[in-house]
Amino acid sequence: RFHGEGYQEGLAEGSHAGMAEGRMCGAFHGARIGSEIGCYLGFALTWHCLLQKYTDEKNSKKIKALDSLIGMIQKFPYEDPTYDKLQEDLERIRGKFKQVCSMLNIQSDFRIGTERSSLTF
């Protein structure tokens, strides 16, 4: 009897602790992804504004790539953590970001650490 009661109490306590830890982990990883995506969007919008002044063919390709990146970010499902293609879409956005950086001749290095996140050039 004591074994059964102890098991049930331990199961309830473990479930409660696991839920709290899961929420903290989810919030942390969600914030990391949000920070990364937000940085990409700020980068793309800034470069889009800078390149609007120049209308040659070379810049029109860059603007088209930036428009594509901005569109991908705007379609990203922020509010749906159960979205089954979240990681795939995130990888596509990262790939497009790298492509845009290459077109702009910019070395990018997006680092996320416990202290700060940064985009360096």
N, C-alpha and C positions, 0 to 999 in steps of 0.2 A: 504494500500500500504506500509506504513512504517513498519507495523508488518511483512509483507512478506519479505521485504528487510532485516530487522534486523534478521529474522529467517535464511535467506540464508547466510548472513555474519557470523552469529554465527555458523552455520553448517560447513561452510568452515574453519573457524578458529579452531573449535573443532576437525575437521578431521585432520588438520595439526598438532595440538598439540598432538592428540592421536597417530599419526604415529611416531612422535619423541619420545614420551614416550614408545611406543611399541618397538621401535628399541633399546632404552636404556635398557629396561627390558630384551629383548631377548639377547642382548650382555652380560648382567650381568649373566643371568642364563646359557648361553652357556659357559661362562668362568668358572663358578662353576663346570659344568659337565666335561669340559675339564681338569680342575685341578684335579678333583677326579679320572678320568680315567687315566690321566698321572701318578698320584701317584701310582695307582694300577699296572700300567705297569712297572714302575721303581722298585717297590717292587718285582714283579714277576721275572723280569729279573735278579735282584740282587740275589735273593734266588736260582734261577735256576743255576746261575754261581757258587754259593757257594756249592750247592749240587752235582754238576757234578764230584767233586773230589771223592765222595763216591758212590760206586756202589752196595750197599747191597739192598735187596728186599724192606726194609722199605723206603729207600730213593727213590727207583724207583717209588713207589706209589706217593710220594710227587712231584717228577719231572713230573710225568704224570698229576697230578692235576695242577701244574704250567703251563705245556704246554697247557692244556685246557683253563686256564685263559688267557694266552697270546694269544691264537687263538681267543677267544671270543672278546678280546680287539681289535685285529687287524681287525676283521670283523665288528666292530662297525661303523655305518655310520656317520662319522664326518661331511661330507659335505652336508648331506640331512636333513634339519630341518623339512621336511614334512613327513619323514619316520614314518609310522603309528605305528610301534612296538618299537619305540625308548625307551619308558619308560619300556616296558617289557624286552628288551635286557639289559637295564641299571640295572634293578632289578636282572636279572640272573647273571650279572657280579658281582654285590655286594654280591650275595649269594655264588658264587664261591670263591670270595675273602675271605669271612668269613670261608668257608670250608677249604681253604688253610691255613688260620691263625690257625684254630683249629688243623689241621694236624701238623703244625709246633710248636704247643704249644705257640702261641703268642696271647696276648690280643691286639686287634686292636681297635682303636677309631678314625675314620676319621671325623674331625670337619671342617666345613666351616663357617667362620665368616666374618664380614666385614673387620676385621683387617688382618687376615691371615688364611691360611688353613694349617693343619698339620696332620701328621699321627704319632700317639704316640704309644709306646710299653710299 
